[in-house]
Amino acid sequence: MLSRLRTATLAALSALITVLALAAGVPQAQAAGSLPCDLYAAAGTPCVAAHSLARALYSSYNGSLYQVQRASDGATRNIGLLSAGGYADAAAQDSFCTSTTCIITKIYDQSSRHNDLTIEGAGGAGAADVGAPADALPVTVGGHQVYGLEISAGMGYRDNSTSGVAVGGQAEGMYMVTSGTHVNNRCCFDYGNAETNNQDTGNGHMDAINFGTECWFSPCYGGGPWVQADLENGLFQSDAGYSKNSSNTGTGAMPFVTALLKNNGQDHFALKYGNAQSGGLTTTYSGGEPTAGGYSPMHQEGAIVLGTGGDNSNGSIGSFFEGVMTSGIPTDAADNAVQANIVSVGYGGATGSTGSLTPGSEISLRATTACCTTDYIRHQNNNAVISPVTSGSSALDKGDATWIVRRGLADSSCVSFESRNYPGDFLRHSNFQLYRQPMDGTALFRGDATFCPTTGKSGTGTSFASYNYPTRFLRHYDLNVYIASNGGSNAFDSATSWADDVSWAVSQPWAP
C-alpha cells in the first residue's frame, strides 16, 4: 500500500512540476510518468471520466480499457494493458477474435468514478445502436499496434447514470483525440455531457465536443471539419452560433486531431484544436455562452455520450482514440501539458517493420509491367490508381502510395492494406474497381478488402487474389486498379499483358 501511495504521489508531483513550468513559460521535455489525468489532477481539475482504447490515461492505471464480444459464440473478453500506465494489449484481442469477428461492447472509465460506456439504446432521433467492429481502426501508438474506435452511422456508446460529471451549470472541461480523415456532415459525432434519457430536453442540456463537417449556423469558413460545441439544438462555434473567426477553416484531412472544449457553465466557453502528432493548441473561440435562451446558465444533465447526439441522432461517422472529462475548467497550462503528452506518444508513428507482407509492415506496391516500373498503387480522391513516385515526389504523393499490411479482414491467412495517412481506410474493390474506403465492419467490406498473396503470375513479384473472387487478381489497367480475370467481357480483363499487370513488387514504403 505504501509503495502504491508513494508511486501515485511522485506521479502527481511530477505532473504538478510540468504544469507549473509550462504556466511560467519554461520549455521542458514532457515529465516522465505524467499522463493526461495526472496532469489535470495536479492542476486541480481531476478527471471524472477517462476513456481510451489505445492507452492508459493515468500513470498508475492497470485495469481494462475495453471489452470485445465475438460473433462465433457471444463470449466477451476485457482488453487491458501491456503494463501499468502503458498501451493496449492488442494481441489479446487478435487472439480472442481469431477466425471470427468482434465488436466493442464496453469502453471502461479509467477514473475512480467508473463511468463506463456501453452500446447506446434508442433515443428521440435514432434506433438502438450497434457496437463498432473491434478491428476497424488499427493504429500505431507509442510504437505499439493498438486499435481505435471507428464509428459508422448507427453506432454509439453512452452512460446515463454517471458519477461526478457536471450538472446544472457546473464547470467542466473535456478533450478527445479523433481524426480529420473519417468525418461527415451528419448529426452528431459527439463526446461529452448529454441528457440522461436519450431525448432532446432543451437548450443547454448538453455540453459536448462535436467534430465533423456539419455547419449548423452559417457562416462557417472553409470545408472543415471543425471542433464545435454541441450545447443542444445547435453546434456552436461562438456565442452567436456561426463562426466569428474567419481563420478557422477547419483541420482538413489531418490524421490525428486533439479537439478540446471547456465551459464554466455560466457565462463562458472555449474551443481549441491541435495536431495530435505535433505542435500545440489553437484557440478558435473563447467568450460568452450562446446568446439564445437556455444556455446561460447551462443545464447539463451529466450523461456521457460518444459517437451520437444527445437524442441519439446517429447519422454521423468519426474516429475516437482517447478522451477525458474533468471536474472544473482546466487551466490553459494544463491543456498545453496534455497536448504535449498526446504528441509525445506518437499517434500514427512508424510500425517498425517495412518491406514485407508480414502484418504491421509498411510497404509500397510497384508495378512490374515494362511500361510502368516506376508506378505505384496510390489513392487519389478515394480511387486507387497507379502513378510515378520518386524521391522527388511530394510528401502527399509518397504518403498516398504507402500502405500498412494488416491481417486479412476476412481471412487472417491473407492480407488487407490500410492507408498510411487515412487511419481505418482500406484498399477494397467495388464493382471490380479498387478504392480507398473506411472499414464499416460488414462481411461484404471484409471480403472486398482481403487479398491472398501468391507467386507473381509473370514469374516475378507477388500477385494478390481477391478473397471473394479468387480467380481475379489486383491489376493495373489504363492507370486504374481493378480485380481482373485473365480474359473476359470487361476491358480490364484483357489477356494482353495480364500476367505482368497482376504481378507487383512489394517494396520499401515511400512515406517515412
C-alpha positions in Angstrom: 0.0 0.0 0.0 2.8 2.5 0.9 4.6 1.6 -2.3 1.4 2.4 -4.4 0.9 5.6 -2.5 4.5 6.7 -3.0 4.2 6.0 -6.7 1.0 8.0 -7.0 2.5 10.9 -5.0 5.6 11.0 -7.2 3.5 10.9 -10.4 1.3 13.8 -9.1 4.3 15.8 -8.1 5.9 15.3 -11.5 2.7 16.4 -13.2 2.5 19.5 -11.0 6.1 20.5 -11.8 5.3 20.2 -15.5 2.1 22.3 -15.2 3.9 25.0 -13.2 6.8 25.1 -15.6 4.5 25.5 -18.6 2.5 28.2 -16.8 5.7 30.1 -16.2 6.7 29.7 -19.8 9.6 27.4 -19.1 10.2 25.0 -22.0 10.9 21.4 -21.0 10.5 17.8 -22.1 7.4 16.0 -21.1 7.9 14.8 -17.5 8.2 11.0 -17.3 5.1 9.3 -15.9 2.8 12.3 -16.3 -0.3 11.2 -18.3 -3.3 13.4 -19.1 -5.3 12.6 -16.0 -2.2 13.0 -13.8 -1.7 16.5 -15.4 -5.3 17.6 -14.9 -5.3 16.3 -11.3 -2.2 18.2 -10.5 -3.8 21.4 -11.9 -6.8 20.9 -9.6 -9.3 19.7 -12.2 -9.3 15.9 -11.9 -10.7 13.6 -14.5 -14.2 12.3 -13.8 -14.2 10.2 -17.0 -11.2 8.8 -18.9 -11.8 6.6 -21.9 -9.3 5.1 -24.4 -8.9 2.0 -26.5 -5.2 2.8 -27.1 -3.5 3.5 -23.8 -3.7 4.4 -20.1 -4.6 7.9 -19.2 -3.2 7.7 -15.6 0.3 6.6 -15.0 -0.9 4.2 -12.3 -3.8 2.6 -14.2 -3.5 -1.1 -14.9 -7.1 -2.1 -15.5 -9.2 -2.9 -18.5 -9.6 -0.5 -21.4 -12.5 -2.0 -23.3 -14.5 -5.2 -23.8 -15.0 -7.1 -27.0 -17.6 -9.7 -27.9 -17.0 -12.3 -30.6 -19.6 -13.3 -33.2 -18.9 -17.0 -33.1 -20.2 -17.8 -29.6 -21.1 -14.5 -28.0 -18.2 -14.7 -25.5 -16.7 -11.5 -24.2 -13.1 -10.5 -23.1 -11.7 -7.5 -21.4 -8.7 -5.9 -23.2 -6.2 -4.5 -20.8 -2.7 -3.0 -20.9 0.8 -4.4 -21.5 1.9 -2.7 -18.3 0.6 -0.1 -15.8 0.4 3.3 -17.5 1.1 1.7 -20.8 -0.5 0.7 -24.1 -3.3 -1.7 -25.0 -2.7 -5.4 -25.3 -4.0 -5.6 -28.9 -2.5 -9.1 -29.3 -5.0 -10.4 -26.7 -7.9 -9.0 -28.9 -6.3 -10.6 -32.0 -6.0 -13.9 -30.3 -9.6 -13.9 -28.9 -11.1 -12.8 -32.2 -9.1 -15.2 -34.5 -11.3 -16.9 -37.1 -14.3 -14.8 -36.2 -15.2 -11.1 -35.8 -15.6 -9.0 -32.7 -17.5 -5.8 -31.7 -16.7 -3.4 -28.9 -19.4 -3.7 -26.2 -17.9 -1.6 -23.4 -15.3 1.2 -23.0 -14.1 1.4 -19.4 -13.7 4.6 -17.5 -10.2 4.6 -16.0 -11.2 7.1 -13.3 -12.4 6.1 -9.9 -15.9 7.2 -11.0 -16.5 4.0 -13.1 -18.4 5.9 -15.8 -18.2 3.1 -18.3 -19.7 3.4 -21.8 -21.9 0.7 -23.3 -23.7 0.5 -26.6 -26.4 3.2 -26.8 -30.1 2.4 -26.7 -32.8 4.0 -28.8 -33.5 7.8 -28.4 -35.7 10.5 -29.7 -33.9 10.6 -33.1 -32.4 7.2 -33.6 -33.0 3.5 -33.1 -30.8 1.5 -30.8 -27.2 1.5 -31.9 -24.9 -1.4 -32.7 -21.3 -2.0 -31.5 -18.4 -0.8 -33.6 -16.2 -3.5 -35.2 -13.2 -4.1 -32.9 -10.6 -4.3 -35.8 -11.8 -1.5 -37.9 -9.1 1.1 -36.9 -5.7 -0.4 -36.3 -3.1 2.3 -35.5 0.4 2.6 -34.1 0.7 4.5 -30.8 3.9 4.7 -28.8 5.4 2.1 -31.1 2.7 -0.4 -30.4 -0.1 -1.6 -32.6 -3.4 -0.9 -30.9 -7.0 -0.2 -32.1 -9.1 2.9 -32.1 -12.9 3.2 -32.2 -14.3 3.7 -35.7 -17.9 4.9 -35.7 -20.1 4.4 -38.7 -23.7 5.6 -38.9 -25.9 3.7 -36.4 -23.1 3.2 -33.8 -22.7 4.9 -30.5 -21.9 4.5 -26.8 -23.4 6.1 -23.6 -23.7 6.1 -19.9 -26.9 7.7 -18.5 -26.0 7.0 -14.8 -22.7 8.7 -14.0 -20.8 10.0 -11.0 -19.1 13.3 -10.8 -20.0 14.7 -14.2 -21.1 18.3 -14.3 -24.8 19.0 -13.9 -26.9 22.1 -13.7 -24.4 24.8 -14.8 -21.3 23.3 -13.2 -17.9 23.9 -14.8 -16.1 21.2 -16.8 -13.5 20.5 -19.5 -13.0 17.7 -22.0 -10.9 16.7 -24.9 -10.8 13.8 -27.4 -8.2 12.6 -29.9 -10.1 12.0 -33.2 -9.3 12.1 -36.9 -10.0 14.5 -39.7 -10.0 11.8 -42.3 -13.2 10.0 -41.2 -15.9 12.6 -40.9 -19.2 13.6 -42.5 -21.9 16.3 -42.2 -24.5 14.3 -40.3 -25.5 14.8 -36.7 -23.7 14.2 -34.5 -20.2 12.9 -33.7 -20.0 14.0 -30.1 -18.1 13.2 -26.9 -19.2 14.7 -23.7 -22.1 15.7 -21.5 -25.6 14.8 -22.6 -29.2 14.1 -21.5 -29.9 11.2 -19.2 -33.0 10.0 -21.1 -31.7 9.9 -24.7 -34.1 12.8 -25.6 -33.7 16.4 -26.6 -34.7 18.2 -23.4 -33.8 21.7 -24.5 -31.2 24.3 -24.9 -28.1 24.0 -22.7 -28.8 20.4 -21.7 -25.7 19.2 -23.5 -22.1 20.2 -23.2 -20.1 18.0 -25.7 -17.3 18.3 -28.2 -18.6 17.9 -31.8 -16.2 17.1 -34.7 -17.4 16.9 -38.3 -18.3 19.0 -41.4 -21.8 19.9 -40.4 -22.3 23.7 -40.4 -25.3 24.2 -38.2 -25.1 28.0 -38.1 -24.0 29.8 -41.3 -21.4 31.1 -42.0 -18.7 28.5 -41.4 -15.4 29.1 -43.1 -13.5 26.6 -45.2 -14.5 23.0 -45.6 -13.9 21.8 -42.0 -14.0 19.5 -40.2 -14.4 21.9 -37.2 -14.3 21.5 -33.5 -17.6 22.7 -32.3 -19.7 22.7 -29.1 -22.9 20.7 -29.1 -24.8 22.5 -26.4 -28.1 21.0 -27.7 -30.2 22.4 -30.5 -27.1 23.7 -32.2 -23.4 23.1 -33.0 -21.7 26.3 -31.8 -18.5 28.0 -33.0 -19.3 31.1 -31.0 -21.9 32.8 -28.8 -23.8 33.6 -32.0 -23.5 30.0 -33.2 -21.9 30.8 -36.5 -18.1 31.3 -36.8 -16.8 34.7 -35.9 -13.3 33.5 -36.7 -12.7 33.6 -40.5 -9.3 32.0 -40.0 -10.9 28.8 -38.6 -11.3 26.9 -41.8 -11.2 23.5 -40.0 -8.5 20.9 -39.6 -8.7 19.4 -43.0 -7.7 15.8 -43.5 -5.4 15.7 -40.5 -5.0 12.1 -39.5 -5.0 12.8 -35.7 -6.7 15.8 -34.1 -6.9 16.9 -30.5 -10.3 18.5 -30.0 -11.0 20.4 -26.8 -14.0 22.2 -25.1 -14.2 23.8 -21.7 -17.2 25.6 -20.2 -17.8 27.3 -16.9 -21.5 26.5 -17.2 -22.4 30.1 -16.6 -21.1 32.7 -19.0 -18.1 31.4 -20.9 -16.9 28.5 -23.1 -13.8 27.9 -25.2 -12.9 25.7 -28.2 -9.4 24.5 -29.1 -7.8 22.1 -31.5 -4.3 20.8 -32.3 -2.4 18.3 -34.5 -2.2 15.3 -32.2 1.1 14.4 -33.9 3.0 17.7 -33.5 2.8 21.3 -32.1 0.4 23.0 -29.7 -3.2 24.0 -29.4 -5.0 26.8 -31.3 -8.0 28.5 -29.6 -10.8 29.1 -32.2 -13.2 30.7 -29.7 -13.1 31.9 -26.1 -16.1 34.0 -25.0 -19.6 34.1 -23.8 -22.2 31.4 -23.8 -24.7 31.4 -26.7 -27.0 34.4 -26.6 -30.1 32.4 -27.2 -32.2 31.5 -24.2 -31.3 28.5 -22.0 -27.5 28.5 -22.4 -26.5 30.9 -19.6 -26.5 29.2 -17.2 -26.2 25.8 -18.7 -28.5 22.9 -17.7 -26.2 19.8 -18.1 -27.7 16.5 -17.1 -24.5 14.6 -16.7 -24.8 11.6 -19.0 -21.8 10.8 -21.2 -22.2 10.2 -25.0 -19.8 9.0 -27.6 -20.5 8.9 -31.3 -24.0 10.4 -31.4 -26.1 13.4 -30.4 -27.9 13.7 -27.1 -31.1 12.3 -28.6 -29.2 9.5 -30.3 -29.0 11.3 -33.6 -26.7 8.7 -35.1 -26.1 9.5 -38.8 -22.5 10.7 -38.2 -19.2 8.9 -38.6 -16.0 9.5 -36.7 -12.9 8.1 -35.0 -12.1 8.1 -31.3 -8.8 7.1 -29.7 -8.9 8.7 -26.3 -10.8 11.4 -24.3 -11.4 12.7 -20.8 -13.8 14.9 -18.9 -12.8 17.0 -15.9 -14.4 18.5 -12.8 -13.9 22.2 -13.2 -12.2 24.2 -16.1 -8.6 23.2 -16.7 -6.0 25.9 -17.0 -4.5 26.7 -20.4 -1.2 25.4 -19.0 -2.8 22.1 -18.1 -4.3 21.8 -21.6 -0.9 22.6 -23.1 0.8 19.9 -20.9 -1.8 17.3 -22.0 -1.3 18.2 -25.7 2.4 17.8 -25.2 1.8 14.4 -23.8 -0.5 13.4 -26.6 2.1 14.4 -29.2 4.8 12.6 -27.3 3.2 9.2 -27.7 3.4 9.2 -31.5 0.0 8.6 -32.8 0.3 7.1 -36.3 4.1 6.6 -36.0 6.1 4.1 -37.9 5.2 0.5 -37.2 8.9 -0.6 -37.0 8.6 -3.0 -39.9 8.9 -2.4 -43.6 9.0 -4.0 -47.0 7.3 -7.4 -46.3 3.8 -8.8 -46.2 4.0 -9.5 -42.5 1.1 -7.8 -40.7 2.3 -4.5 -39.4 4.8 -3.9 -42.1 4.7 -0.7 -44.2 5.1 -1.1 -47.9 4.6 0.3 -51.3 3.4 -1.8 -54.3 5.3 -1.2 -57.5 4.1 -2.3 -61.0 6.4 -4.7 -62.8 5.0 -4.3 -66.4 7.7 -2.9 -68.6 5.7 0.3 -69.3 5.3 1.2 -65.7 8.1 0.1 -63.4 8.2 3.5 -61.6 4.5 3.4 -61.0 3.0 2.5 -57.6 -0.5 1.9 -56.3 -1.8 5.0 -54.6 -5.1 6.5 -53.6 -6.2 9.8 -55.2 -9.7 11.3 -54.5 -10.6 7.9 -52.9 -9.8 6.0 -56.1 -6.9 3.5 -56.4 -4.6 4.4 -59.3 -1.0 3.9 -60.4 1.3 6.8 -60.9 5.0 7.5 -60.8 6.5 8.1 -57.4 10.2 9.1 -57.0 12.5 10.5 -54.3 11.5 14.0 -55.6 7.7 13.4 -55.2 5.7 15.4 -52.7 5.2 14.1 -49.2 1.5 13.8 -50.1 2.2 11.5 -53.1 4.6 9.4 -51.0 2.0 9.0 -48.2 -0.7 8.1 -50.7 1.5 5.4 -52.1 2.2 3.8 -48.7 0.2 1.1 -47.2 0.2 -0.8 -43.9 -0.2 -4.6 -44.2 -2.9 -5.9 -41.8 -4.2 -9.3 -41.1 -6.8 -10.1 -43.7 -10.2 -8.6 -42.6 -12.0 -11.7 -43.9 -9.2 -14.3 -43.5 -6.2 -13.9 -41.3 -4.1 -16.0 -43.6 -4.4 -13.3 -46.2 -3.8 -9.6 -46.0 -5.6 -6.2 -46.1 -4.0 -2.9 -46.9 -4.6 0.1 -44.7 -3.9 3.6 -45.9 -0.8 5.1 -44.2 -2.3 8.6 -43.9 -6.1 7.7 -43.6 -6.3 5.6 -40.5 -9.0 3.0 -40.8 -9.3 3.3 -44.6 -8.5 0.2 -46.6 -8.0 -0.8 -50.2 -11.2 -2.5 -51.3 -12.9 -3.4 -54.5 -16.4 -2.4 -55.5 -17.9 -3.5 -58.9 -14.3 -4.8 -59.6 -12.6 -1.4 -59.3 -10.4 -0.5 -56.3 -11.0 2.3 -53.9 -9.8 3.6 -50.5 -12.7 3.4 -48.1 -13.3 3.3 -44.3 -13.9 -0.1 -42.8 -17.5 -0.4 -41.8 -17.4 -3.9 -40.3 -19.7 -5.6 -42.8 -18.9 -9.0 -44.1 -19.0 -7.6 -47.7 -16.4 -5.0 -46.9 -14.2 -7.5 -45.1 -14.3 -9.8 -48.2 -13.8 -6.9 -50.6 -10.7 -5.7 -48.7 -9.0 -9.0 -48.3 -6.3 -10.3 -50.8 -4.4 -13.5 -50.8 -0.8 -13.4 -51.9 0.7 -15.9 -54.3 3.8 -16.1 -56.5 3.6 -13.4 -59.3 1.8 -14.7 -62.4 4.6 -13.4 -64.6 7.1 -15.4 -62.6 8.3 -12.4 -60.6 7.0 -10.5 -57.7 3.7 -11.2 -55.9 0.1 -11.5 -57.2 -2.9 -10.8 -55.0 -6.1 -12.8 -55.5 -9.4 -11.3 -54.4 -10.7 -13.2 -51.3 -14.3 -13.3 -52.6 -13.4 -13.6 -56.3 -10.4 -15.9 -56.1 -9.9 -16.1 -59.9 -9.5 -12.3 -60.0 -6.2 -10.6 -59.1 -5.2 -7.0 -58.4 -4.4 -5.5 -61.8 -3.5 -2.0 -63.1 -5.2 -1.1 -66.4 -5.3 2.3 -68.0 -3.8 3.8 -64.8 -6.7 2.5 -62.6 -6.6 -0.6 -60.4 -9.1 -3.5 -60.6 -9.5 -7.1 -59.7 -9.3 -8.7 -63.1 -9.6 -12.2 -64.6 -7.3 -13.5 -67.4 -9.7 -12.8 -70.2 -13.4 -11.7 -70.0 -16.0 -9.2 -71.2 -14.6 -6.2 -69.3 -11.8 -4.2 -70.9 -9.7 -4.6 -67.8 -10.0 -8.4 -68.1 -8.0 -8.3 -71.3 -5.5 -11.2 -71.6 -2.9 -8.8 -73.1 0.0 -8.4 -70.6 -2.3 -9.7 -67.8 0.4 -11.8 -66.1 2.7 -8.8 -65.9 -0.1 -6.4 -64.9 -1.1 -8.5 -61.9 2.4 -9.0 -60.7 3.7 -6.5 -58.1 6.9 -5.8 -56.4 6.5 -5.4 -52.6 8.8 -2.5 -51.9 10.0 -0.3 -49.1 7.4 2.3 -48.2 7.7 5.8 -49.7 6.4 7.5 -46.6 8.9 7.7 -43.7 
